[in-house]
Amino acid sequence: MAKRGSRAGATSLEGGRTNVLHLKHNDDGILWEQTPVPVVKEKANKNLSEIRSKAASKELKDVDGLLAKITVPLNKKQIYELAEAGGHGSAYLVKKQWKDIEPRLKSDGKGCFYFPLSEDEKNGGNTLNAQ
């Protein structure tokens, strides 16, 4: 009743004069009905651990493990699918962090990428160190 104020003649549910009415849709038809003062429930504050765990779920998991799986040349789409299938994160996360991942991969010049293995990794890690 901002414009008319007390001149509007509005009354509360208790019968007294008021400048504020609380309305809701009627359950049975197309009509507004007056309601008592609504109860506003305050939002519970999230604790720090909930916020951190939510943020961690938006990061790629075990990027090194994902890179180690790219032993043959794969295009970006195949790498995205590999990340999802391997539980490293969603394709969206790989796309989002691609600028950090791409420099660690080698390109075959045809739009495909692979992770270069060291000689030790190529041999299954069974090379003996001569001392």
Backbone hydrogen bonds, N-H to C=O, Kabsch-Sander energy under -0.5 kcal/mol:
donor,donor_aa,acceptor,acceptor_aa,energy
5,G,1,M,-3.2
7,R,4,R,-1.9
8,A,5,G,-1.4
9,G,6,S,-1.1
12,S,16,G,-3.2
15,G,12,S,-1.5
18,T,10,A,-2.0
23,L,21,L,-0.5
24,K,33,E,-2.0
26,N,31,L,-2.9
31,L,29,G,-1.3
33,E,24,K,-2.7
35,T,22,H,-3.2
40,V,38,P,-0.6
41,K,39,V,-0.6
50,E,47,N,-0.5
51,I,47,N,-1.7
52,R,48,L,-2.4
53,S,49,S,-2.4
54,K,50,E,-2.0
55,A,51,I,-2.1
56,A,52,R,-2.4
57,S,53,S,-1.4
58,K,55,A,-1.2
59,E,56,A,-1.4
61,K,88,H,-3.6
66,L,62,D,-1.9
67,L,63,V,-2.7
68,A,64,D,-2.2
69,K,65,G,-0.9
69,K,66,L,-0.9
70,I,66,L,-0.5
70,I,67,L,-1.4
71,T,69,K,-1.6
74,L,113,F,-2.7
76,K,111,G,-0.5
79,I,75,N,-2.0
80,Y,76,K,-2.6
81,E,77,K,-2.3
82,L,78,Q,-2.3
83,A,79,I,-2.2
84,E,80,Y,-2.0
85,A,81,E,-2.8
86,G,82,L,-2.3
87,G,84,E,-1.2
88,H,83,A,-2.6
89,G,83,A,-0.9
94,V,90,S,-1.7
95,K,91,A,-2.6
96,K,92,Y,-2.5
97,Q,93,L,-2.0
98,W,95,K,-1.0
100,D,97,Q,-1.5
101,I,97,Q,-1.4
102,E,98,W,-3.2
104,R,101,I,-1.6
105,L,102,E,-1.8
106,K,114,Y,-3.2
108,D,112,C,-2.3
113,F,74,L,-3.3
114,Y,106,K,-2.2
115,F,70,I,-3.6
122,K,118,S,-2.3
123,N,119,E,-1.5
124,G,121,E,-1.5
125,G,120,D,-3.1
126,N,123,N,-0.7
130,A,128,L,-0.6
131,Q,129,N,-0.5
